[in-house]
Amino acid sequence: MRSDIKPLCDKHPQVEMELVGVEAKMGGSDVQRWLAFRCPMQDCTRLFDRGGYTTISDGSIDPESRNFIGCEHGAMFIESVEGDRLIWRCCMDGCERSRTTDRSFRPTDG
């Protein structure tokens, strides 16, 4: 994953997420630790990492919360907001692909 990205939260697209260390249970009692971006808004538990946007609830990733928009290289993050459109960019090194959706994450024509 690129180190220079500044994802916006998919629940609060006006808010830039912050890089943090995360730990969560990954089945049973196994705990994983990794770097991810987290929304700084109070009571928001949204994260972005190479798997897309998700929520940690009760110390575990909530599989129903996953929001994955991507290309063949990996997950895309919300890079900017232009009116009612979200501009997404691939998070992987060497990939400059982007796409546009509306705020309901439906593709738009640019």
N, CA and C atoms as an extended XYZ file, in Angstrom:
330
Properties=species:S:1:pos:R:3:atomname:S:1:resname:S:1:resid:I:1 pbc="F F F"
N         0.850       -1.170        0.000 N   MET     1
C         0.000        0.000        0.000 CA  MET     1
C         0.899        1.238        0.000 C   MET     1
N         0.487        2.229       -0.775 N   ARG     2
C         1.250        3.475       -0.832 CA  ARG     2
C         1.280        4.154        0.537 C   ARG     2
N         2.374        4.836        0.838 N   SER     3
C         2.498        5.507        2.133 CA  SER     3
C         2.065        6.968        2.079 C   SER     3
N         1.816        7.487        0.880 N   ASP     4
C         1.519        8.915        0.737 CA  ASP     4
C         0.035        9.227        0.596 C   ASP     4
N        -0.831        8.246        0.834 N   ILE     5
C        -2.262        8.489        0.633 CA  ILE     5
C        -2.871        9.230        1.825 C   ILE     5
N        -3.967        9.910        1.553 N   LYS     6
C        -4.716       10.624        2.595 CA  LYS     6
C        -6.203       10.345        2.382 C   LYS     6
N        -6.641        9.131        2.769 N   PRO     7
C        -8.036        8.770        2.515 CA  PRO     7
C        -9.013        9.623        3.314 C   PRO     7
N       -10.165        9.866        2.705 N   LEU     8
C       -11.280       10.490        3.398 CA  LEU     8
C       -12.191        9.377        3.900 C   LEU     8
N       -12.860        9.612        5.003 N   CYS     9
C       -13.763        8.611        5.574 CA  CYS     9
C       -14.956        8.397        4.640 C   CYS     9
N       -15.369        7.152        4.462 N   ASP    10
C       -16.523        6.885        3.590 CA  ASP    10
C       -17.845        7.226        4.271 C   ASP    10
N       -17.854        7.419        5.584 N   LYS    11
C       -19.061        7.850        6.297 CA  LYS    11
C       -19.079        9.364        6.507 C   LYS    11
N       -17.897        9.971        6.548 N   HIS    12
C       -17.729       11.420        6.717 CA  HIS    12
C       -16.753       11.903        5.641 C   HIS    12
N       -17.189       11.989        4.372 N   PRO    13
C       -16.243       12.249        3.284 CA  PRO    13
C       -15.556       13.611        3.315 C   PRO    13
N       -15.904       14.458        4.264 N   GLN    14
C       -15.216       15.727        4.407 CA  GLN    14
C       -14.038       15.616        5.385 C   GLN    14
N       -13.859       14.429        6.013 N   VAL    15
C       -12.868       14.245        7.074 CA  VAL    15
C       -11.728       13.349        6.601 C   VAL    15
N       -10.490       13.856        6.747 N   GLU    16
C        -9.306       13.071        6.396 CA  GLU    16
C        -8.997       12.097        7.528 C   GLU    16
N        -8.742       10.857        7.167 N   MET    17
C        -8.435        9.817        8.139 CA  MET    17
C        -6.976        9.923        8.572 C   MET    17
N        -6.679        9.354        9.754 N   GLU    18
C        -5.339        9.410       10.328 CA  GLU    18
C        -4.737        8.011       10.388 C   GLU    18
N        -3.428        7.925       10.114 N   LEU    19
C        -2.727        6.647       10.175 CA  LEU    19
C        -2.543        6.238       11.642 C   LEU    19
N        -2.966        5.017       11.968 N   VAL    20
C        -2.880        4.518       13.345 CA  VAL    20
C        -2.506        3.044       13.340 C   VAL    20
N        -2.059        2.566       14.467 N   GLY    21
C        -1.879        1.135       14.668 CA  GLY    21
C        -3.198        0.542       15.121 C   GLY    21
N        -3.583       -0.576       14.546 N   VAL    22
C        -4.870       -1.207       14.832 CA  VAL    22
C        -4.609       -2.622       15.308 C   VAL    22
N        -5.455       -3.087       16.201 N   GLU    23
C        -5.429       -4.509       16.537 CA  GLU    23
C        -6.862       -4.996       16.642 C   GLU    23
N        -7.071       -6.200       16.155 N   ALA    24
C        -8.413       -6.780       16.159 CA  ALA    24
C        -8.300       -8.295       16.172 C   ALA    24
N        -9.334       -8.930       16.706 N   LYS    25
C        -9.401      -10.387       16.692 CA  LYS    25
C        -9.707      -10.846       15.270 C   LYS    25
N        -9.023      -11.888       14.864 N   MET    26
C        -9.210      -12.426       13.521 CA  MET    26
C        -9.600      -13.891       13.623 C   MET    26
N       -10.720      -14.159       14.234 N   GLY    27
C       -11.149      -15.536       14.421 CA  GLY    27
C       -10.605      -16.080       15.720 C   GLY    27
N       -11.468      -16.569       16.549 N   GLY    28
C       -11.034      -17.102       17.838 CA  GLY    28
C       -10.400      -16.022       18.684 C   GLY    28
N        -9.267      -16.351       19.283 N   SER    29
C        -8.594      -15.383       20.151 CA  SER    29
C        -7.356      -14.780       19.506 C   SER    29
N        -7.073      -15.135       18.245 N   ASP    30
C        -5.914      -14.578       17.548 CA  ASP    30
C        -6.101      -13.087       17.326 C   ASP    30
N        -5.100      -12.311       17.731 N   VAL    31
C        -5.146      -10.863       17.548 CA  VAL    31
C        -4.112      -10.473       16.509 C   VAL    31
N        -4.543       -9.701       15.532 N   GLN    32
C        -3.644       -9.193       14.494 CA  GLN    32
C        -3.409       -7.717       14.738 C   GLN    32
N        -2.213       -7.238       14.377 N   ARG    33
C        -1.870       -5.827       14.468 CA  ARG    33
C        -1.381       -5.359       13.103 C   ARG    33
N        -1.830       -4.170       12.681 N   TRP    34
C        -1.422       -3.617       11.403 CA  TRP    34
C        -1.663       -2.114       11.394 C   TRP    34
N        -1.130       -1.439       10.380 N   LEU    35
C        -1.362       -0.009       10.200 CA  LEU    35
C        -2.572        0.188        9.305 C   LEU    35
N        -3.396        1.135        9.675 N   ALA    36
C        -4.583        1.472        8.892 CA  ALA    36
C        -4.885        2.945        9.120 C   ALA    36
N        -5.804        3.461        8.349 N   PHE    37
C        -6.265        4.829        8.530 CA  PHE    37
C        -7.592        4.776        9.271 C   PHE    37
N        -7.749        5.667       10.255 N   ARG    38
C        -8.960        5.681       11.083 CA  ARG    38
C        -9.582        7.068       11.057 C   ARG    38
N       -10.905        7.103       11.018 N   CYS    39
C       -11.624        8.374       11.058 CA  CYS    39
C       -11.464        8.995       12.445 C   CYS    39
N       -11.099       10.293       12.530 N   PRO    40
C       -10.932       10.935       13.827 CA  PRO    40
C       -12.232       11.468       14.442 C   PRO    40
N       -13.361       11.329       13.724 N   MET    41
C       -14.630       11.828       14.262 CA  MET    41
C       -15.026       11.024       15.502 C   MET    41
N       -15.542       11.733       16.505 N   GLN    42
C       -15.970       11.078       17.735 CA  GLN    42
C       -17.027       10.016       17.416 C   GLN    42
N       -16.878        8.860       18.000 N   ASP    43
C       -17.788        7.727       17.853 CA  ASP    43
C       -17.752        7.061       16.476 C   ASP    43
N       -16.861        7.464       15.592 N   CYS    44
C       -16.726        6.792       14.294 CA  CYS    44
C       -15.615        5.756       14.406 C   CYS    44
N       -15.901        4.547       14.002 N   THR    45
C       -14.920        3.457       14.093 CA  THR    45
C       -14.513        2.954       12.706 C   THR    45
N       -14.672        3.813       11.691 N   ARG    46
C       -14.318        3.406       10.326 CA  ARG    46
C       -12.811        3.391       10.146 C   ARG    46
N       -12.356        2.363        9.408 N   LEU    47
C       -10.948        2.191        9.053 CA  LEU    47
C       -10.830        2.042        7.551 C   LEU    47
N        -9.655        2.398        7.023 N   PHE    48
C        -9.318        2.060        5.649 CA  PHE    48
C        -7.959        1.391        5.676 C   PHE    48
N        -7.861        0.243        5.001 N   ASP    49
C        -6.587       -0.430        4.786 CA  ASP    49
C        -6.647       -1.094        3.412 C   ASP    49
N        -5.695       -1.916        3.100 N   ARG    50
C        -5.630       -2.508        1.752 CA  ARG    50
C        -6.843       -3.363        1.413 C   ARG    50
N        -7.676       -3.669        2.406 N   GLY    51
C        -8.912       -4.418        2.164 CA  GLY    51
C       -10.129       -3.536        1.950 C   GLY    51
N        -9.944       -2.217        1.970 N   GLY    52
C       -11.048       -1.287        1.789 CA  GLY    52
C       -11.471       -0.664        3.107 C   GLY    52
N       -12.679       -0.154        3.133 N   TYR    53
C       -13.230        0.469        4.342 CA  TYR    53
C       -13.961       -0.580        5.163 C   TYR    53
N       -13.832       -0.483        6.486 N   THR    54
C       -14.497       -1.412        7.389 CA  THR    54
C       -14.639       -0.789        8.769 C   THR    54
N       -15.312       -1.499        9.655 N   THR    55
C       -15.523       -1.051       11.033 CA  THR    55
C       -15.034       -2.133       11.981 C   THR    55
N       -14.407       -1.691       13.070 N   ILE    56
C       -14.078       -2.622       14.144 CA  ILE    56
C       -15.124       -2.443       15.227 C   ILE    56
N       -15.743       -3.542       15.597 N   SER    57
C       -16.790       -3.532       16.618 CA  SER    57
C       -16.468       -4.598       17.653 C   SER    57
N       -16.450       -4.233       18.906 N   ASP    58
C       -16.132       -5.168       19.996 CA  ASP    58
C       -14.800       -5.884       19.767 C   ASP    58
N       -13.809       -5.159       19.243 N   GLY    59
C       -12.476       -5.722       19.054 CA  GLY    59
C       -12.308       -6.611       17.845 C   GLY    59
N       -13.340       -6.728       17.004 N   SER    60
C       -13.261       -7.556       15.796 CA  SER    60
C       -13.745       -6.771       14.590 C   SER    60
N       -13.262       -7.147       13.417 N   ILE    61
C       -13.745       -6.530       12.185 CA  ILE    61
C       -15.164       -7.009       11.918 C   ILE    61
N       -16.049       -6.084       11.663 N   ASP    62
C       -17.438       -6.407       11.332 CA  ASP    62
C       -17.506       -6.691        9.834 C   ASP    62
N       -17.662       -7.965        9.425 N   PRO    63
C       -17.641       -8.300        7.993 CA  PRO    63
C       -18.770       -7.647        7.205 C   PRO    63
N       -19.866       -7.333        7.866 N   GLU    64
C       -20.995       -6.690        7.178 CA  GLU    64
C       -20.729       -5.223        6.869 C   GLU    64
N       -19.690       -4.650        7.470 N   SER    65
C       -19.403       -3.223        7.293 CA  SER    65
C       -18.466       -2.933        6.126 C   SER    65
N       -17.968       -3.959        5.482 N   ARG    66
C       -16.962       -3.781        4.426 CA  ARG    66
C       -17.527       -2.968        3.269 C   ARG    66
N       -16.755       -1.982        2.831 N   ASN    67
C       -17.062       -1.188        1.641 CA  ASN    67
C       -15.821       -1.260        0.759 C   ASN    67
N       -15.875       -2.106       -0.261 N   PHE    68
C       -14.720       -2.301       -1.136 CA  PHE    68
C       -15.054       -1.823       -2.539 C   PHE    68
N       -14.329       -0.815       -2.957 N   ILE    69
C       -14.343       -0.370       -4.347 CA  ILE    69
C       -12.890       -0.446       -4.776 C   ILE    69
N       -12.628       -1.109       -5.886 N   GLY    70
C       -11.232       -1.289       -6.253 CA  GLY    70
C       -11.027       -1.519       -7.725 C   GLY    70
N        -9.786       -1.786       -8.034 N   CYS    71
C        -9.400       -2.174       -9.388 CA  CYS    71
C        -8.681       -3.517       -9.254 C   CYS    71
N        -8.072       -3.984      -10.335 N   GLU    72
C        -7.409       -5.285      -10.273 CA  GLU    72
C        -6.194       -5.295       -9.345 C   GLU    72
N        -5.713       -4.111       -8.918 N   HIS    73
C        -4.540       -4.041       -8.056 CA  HIS    73
C        -4.877       -3.989       -6.569 C   HIS    73
N        -6.050       -3.491       -6.225 N   GLY    74
C        -6.389       -3.408       -4.806 CA  GLY    74
C        -7.508       -2.433       -4.526 C   GLY    74
N        -7.663       -2.136       -3.247 N   ALA    75
C        -8.735       -1.250       -2.789 CA  ALA    75
C        -8.480        0.185       -3.214 C   ALA    75
N        -9.573        0.909       -3.397 N   MET    76
C        -9.498        2.340       -3.667 CA  MET    76
C       -10.002        3.102       -2.447 C   MET    76
N        -9.438        4.282       -2.253 N   PHE    77
C        -9.840        5.153       -1.162 CA  PHE    77
C       -10.463        6.420       -1.738 C   PHE    77
N       -11.270        7.099       -0.940 N   ILE    78
C       -11.854        8.369       -1.374 CA  ILE    78
C       -10.771        9.428       -1.254 C   ILE    78
N       -10.359        9.947       -2.404 N   GLU    79
C        -9.287       10.934       -2.444 CA  GLU    79
C        -9.826       12.363       -2.315 C   GLU    79
N       -11.005       12.612       -2.910 N   SER    80
C       -11.565       13.956       -2.859 CA  SER    80
C       -13.059       13.903       -3.119 C   SER    80
N       -13.700       15.023       -2.841 N   VAL    81
C       -15.133       15.184       -3.066 CA  VAL    81
C       -15.315       16.377       -3.988 C   VAL    81
N       -16.080       16.179       -5.056 N   GLU    82
C       -16.387       17.253       -5.999 CA  GLU    82
C       -17.900       17.337       -6.113 C   GLU    82
N       -18.496       18.246       -5.349 N   GLY    83
C       -19.947       18.351       -5.332 CA  GLY    83
C       -20.551       17.101       -4.727 C   GLY    83
N       -21.382       16.404       -5.505 N   ASP    84
C       -22.013       15.173       -5.040 CA  ASP    84
C       -21.250       13.927       -5.471 C   ASP    84
N       -20.047       14.121       -6.023 N   ARG    85
C       -19.268       12.987       -6.516 CA  ARG    85
C       -18.052       12.721       -5.637 C   ARG    85
N       -17.755       11.440       -5.452 N   LEU    86
C       -16.573       11.005       -4.723 CA  LEU    86
C       -15.542       10.527       -5.733 C   LEU    86
N       -14.315       10.998       -5.602 N   ILE    87
C       -13.222       10.586       -6.477 CA  ILE    87
C       -12.382        9.567       -5.711 C   ILE    87
N       -12.287        8.373       -6.259 N   TRP    88
C       -11.570        7.259       -5.638 CA  TRP    88
C       -10.250        7.038       -6.362 C   TRP    88
N        -9.209        6.605       -5.625 N   ARG    89
C        -7.901        6.314       -6.208 CA  ARG    89
C        -7.376        5.016       -5.596 C   ARG    89
N        -6.689        4.227       -6.398 N   CYS    90
C        -6.113        2.966       -5.929 CA  CYS    90
C        -5.040        3.240       -4.873 C   CYS    90
N        -4.999        2.396       -3.836 N   CYS    91
C        -4.046        2.587       -2.742 CA  CYS    91
C        -2.714        1.879       -2.977 C   CYS    91
N        -2.587        1.136       -4.051 N   MET    92
C        -1.396        0.317       -4.249 CA  MET    92
C        -0.290        1.067       -4.994 C   MET    92
N         0.951        0.794       -4.603 N   ASP    93
C         2.120        1.391       -5.252 CA  ASP    93
C         2.097        1.138       -6.747 C   ASP    93
N         2.368        2.161       -7.515 N   GLY    94
C         2.476        2.030       -8.959 CA  GLY    94
C         1.166        2.093       -9.720 C   GLY    94
N         0.038        2.106       -9.035 N   CYS    95
C        -1.247        2.163       -9.719 CA  CYS    95
C        -1.852        3.553       -9.550 C   CYS    95
N        -2.218        4.164      -10.647 N   GLU    96
C        -2.810        5.505      -10.615 CA  GLU    96
C        -4.276        5.484      -11.027 C   GLU    96
N        -4.894        4.317      -11.025 N   ARG    97
C        -6.302        4.232      -11.456 CA  ARG    97
C        -7.212        4.982      -10.504 C   ARG    97
N        -8.268        5.530      -11.081 N   SER    98
C        -9.266        6.226      -10.278 CA  SER    98
C       -10.641        5.928      -10.846 C   SER    98
N       -11.662        6.244      -10.089 N   ARG    99
C       -13.041        6.129      -10.557 CA  ARG    99
C       -13.878        7.119       -9.766 C   ARG    99
N       -15.076        7.332      -10.231 N   THR   100
C       -15.970        8.307       -9.618 CA  THR   100
C       -17.283        7.625       -9.261 C   THR   100
N       -17.796        7.933       -8.066 N   THR   101
C       -19.114        7.441       -7.665 CA  THR   101
C       -19.918        8.608       -7.095 C   THR   101
N       -21.206        8.370       -6.932 N   ASP   102
C       -22.005        9.332       -6.185 CA  ASP   102
C       -21.827        9.007       -4.696 C   ASP   102
N       -22.491        9.739       -3.843 N   ARG   103
C       -22.320        9.544       -2.393 CA  ARG   103
C       -22.945        8.237       -1.894 C   ARG   103
N       -23.718        7.575       -2.742 N   SER   104
C       -24.250        6.246       -2.403 CA  SER   104
C       -23.355        5.148       -2.958 C   SER   104
N       -22.195        5.538       -3.480 N   PHE   105
C       -21.164        4.642       -4.014 CA  PHE   105
C       -21.563        3.986       -5.334 C   PHE   105
N       -22.514        4.586       -6.054 N   ARG   106
C       -22.876        4.100       -7.383 CA  ARG   106
C       -21.977        4.788       -8.410 C   ARG   106
N       -21.447        4.035       -9.377 N   PRO   107
C       -20.582        4.628      -10.409 CA  PRO   107
C       -21.289        5.775      -11.158 C   PRO   107
N       -20.497        6.780      -11.509 N   THR   108
C       -20.989        7.882      -12.316 CA  THR   108
C       -20.133        7.988      -13.570 C   THR   108
N       -20.553        8.828      -14.493 N   ASP   109
C       -19.836        8.947      -15.764 CA  ASP   109
C       -18.694        9.952      -15.738 C   ASP   109
N       -18.114       10.193      -14.635 N   GLY   110
C       -16.956       11.068      -14.634 CA  GLY   110
C       -17.181       12.307      -13.927 C   GLY   110
